[in-house]
Amino acid sequence: MLGDRDGLESLPRVLLELDHRNFTADLVQKAAKEIAEERTGPVDSAMSLAMDCSSGASAGRLAEIDKETKGGMLAHLNFPIPDICPSIGVPVRPATDRMPVHSGVPTLFMSGTLDGRTPRSNEEEARRYFNNSQSVLIEGAGHGDDLFILARDRSGARRLHGDRKSENAGHSIAPAEVPMMRKQIPFVMVATSLFSMAGIAQTSAITDVTVINPRNGTAAHHRTVVVTGKRIDRVQTYPTRLPVKVIVIDGRGKYLVPGLWVAHVHLNKAGIESLSLLVANGVTGVRDMGSNLQDMKQWRDQIERGERIGPRLKHRDKCSNRNRTPPA
């Protein structure tokens, strides 16, 4: 109920009806039905529950949850976590696995004003340790798919430079505030191993292109980028001498950016068709946070064999948080 936008938008009215002891109100009945189904209905996959249990919480946080549960009008909204954890036999990882992740990799944090599951304060805490990060706050977005739908419709990326780490504040995106990125940049190409994803291990050259460096925000004009298999061999000033057997891609008037990583996805919910869409939009690596393991392994193997277009797919075979930093 607290995770999606519709649930949070109706929550004040639900609380008002409860305060007036109007338990037969439609919104109250709807909320009660959703909570009952959540607590007694089937579980699509135990993976997400296992990951939540494995992640654990500090003693201080557990004490805070217990205090809020006893005094809250709707009691334990976070059920079944942590109550179910002993039943599924997943041990809590050591506290050292919950230590902050430090990274200098360019990172975009996105959050919604109506996300009750991972609120803005969570993002602000994590972002303290990312010294090359940017932040976007999407007005009216919850925890679900609407976060990305609203970000797309409202150009939530804000030309890929909203609030930088040094500014200490996020940029809030309202409807129609910024033109769509696709109108500002005619075409964006991705410097990554797209050819190897399709099973092609040959040399390609993207000529006379503008190369974007996200680490310092600079643009290098009139460059040629030579890619062989999975490796970027070299970046040279255009024009340059090329190998005889090379696929030439004309990059005039276009931009070349490194492949993007998305560190939190649920591919089972997005569907198998999302794999090629991610690549088409410049995302060449994802970290899945709890989808069906059989599907993840099958899709990953198909991508690696060149049978399916998709990003590099990282997922958890075990509930561990040790390998926490994706490759740059």
KARAMO-V652901 format. One record per helix or strand of 3 or more residues. SS is the DSSP state (A for helix, B for strand). FROM is the first residue (numbers start at 1). LEN is the number of residues. If there is no record, write none. Layout:
BEGIN
[[SS:FROM:LEN] [SS:FROM:LEN]]
END
This chain:
BEGIN
[[A:5:15] [A:26:15] [A:47:9] [A:59:13] [A:85:4] [A:95:4] [B:107:6] [A:120:8] [B:133:6] [A:146:8] [A:158:3] [A:165:3] [B:171:3] [A:181:4] [B:188:4] [A:194:4] [B:203:11] [B:218:11] [B:231:7] [B:247:4] [B:255:4] [B:260:6] [A:267:4] [A:274:7] [B:283:6] [A:293:12] [B:312:3]]
END
